[in-house]
Amino acid sequence: MQKLRATTKTGSHSYEITVGRGTLRRLGEFLRKTLGERAQRVAVISNRKVFSLHGAGIAGNLKAHNLISSPWLMPDGERFKSLQTVAKAVDFLATTEIERTDAVLGLGGGVVGDLAGFAAAIYLRGIPLFQVPTTLLAQIDASIGGKTGVNLPQGKNLVGAFHQPAAVIIDLETLRTLTPRELTAGWCETVKQAAVANRDLFDQTTKFLRRLSSNEASMLSPELEKLIASHCRFKAAIVSRDERESTDRMDHRSRRILNFGHTIGHAMEAVTRYRRFRHGEAVGYGVLVAGELSKNIGLLAPTELELLREAIHLCGQLPKAEDLDETKIIELVKRDKKTVGGRVQWVLLERLGRARIVDGKEITRQLLRTSLRAALR
């Protein structure tokens, strides 16, 4: 078991990230230690599938530490990450009489974590939040950093709040329950993050993926625990220096670099009405498009782009994308939430492990179309 600590730049908030096997069996102990003796109730926000796998064990564990578990289950899928759903979640918190000394626990993937976090952020002007991510994508990225929110018809994550968790508890054993497709989505996110982190993390990630694809590595090996901890350590370091993703920062350690692959990924999700792609799958395509753009404007060497392509290929089969309307994707890109002064701020690569934020004026419509065609075919 590995324990990491995330601390915001102002020092106003610090929390522990625990990575290991069997950590769910110690969940009540973690929560009681963090919340203190006044806490009585924990609202567990999850979905039916995840809760059926882990809910009973969690309820029993919380009960053993004198914490009452009150579950609320949301529908499964990105299209349910909406204001309508979060209104129902907040109504549940009020009806259940959750108090400020109590807590919300987000049990599931990124959709559940984002919605649970937003509900915790706005209920009673903010109550403690525990993130218990059960997907690979959520474990290495979405659960860390305090970004919460929901989608609007106009785009993804347009309504939300920064609300740092009280703790993040990662149990690798939950990965046993994931489908190959969910794992592919998570691996795409690891490639995305490693590509902007540093060359060592990129090499560590691709090495593990190569071994996994050739059946030389066990999915739940000590190497995986180290890899996830390395990703969490990087994400926590970025967040600690740029908690609220300052628009004034353009350096390669701005929190904005974590949006690598997301500009196109979000547009692809929206153009297919969140029904074709898992989030990580869309990000996988977004990484390929951003890599093509990086090469086409003279930043990224072709040999580096080939390594990036190989890494995404190692993640697994992605849904088809060659039939998507390029014009609609380009139009949706204009609505990206990272737009500043009417222009998209692209996260591209100088090299693997080194990101650069590029003003949208350098990316012409034709250049984007060419890069889309090369990546989505």
Secondary structure, 3 states (H helix, E strand, C coil): CEEEEEECCCCCCEEEEEEECCHHHHHHHHHHHHHCCCCCEEEEEEEHHHHHHHHHHHHHHHHCCCCEEEEEEECCCHHHCEHHHHHHHHHHHHHCCCCCCCEEEEEECHHHHHHHHHHHHHHHHCCCEEEEECCHHHHHHHCCCCEEEEEECCEEEEEEEECCCCEEEEEHHHHHHCCHHHHHHHHHHHHHHHHHHCHHHHHHHHHHHHHHHCCCCCCCCHHHHHHHHHHHHHHHHHHHHCCCCCCCCCCCCCHHHHHCCHHHHHHHHHHCCCCCCCHHHHHHHHHHHHHHHHHHCCCCCHHHHHHHHHHHHHHCCCCCCCCCCHHHHHHHHCCCCCCECCECEEEEEEECCEEEEEEHHHCCHHHHHHHHHHHHC
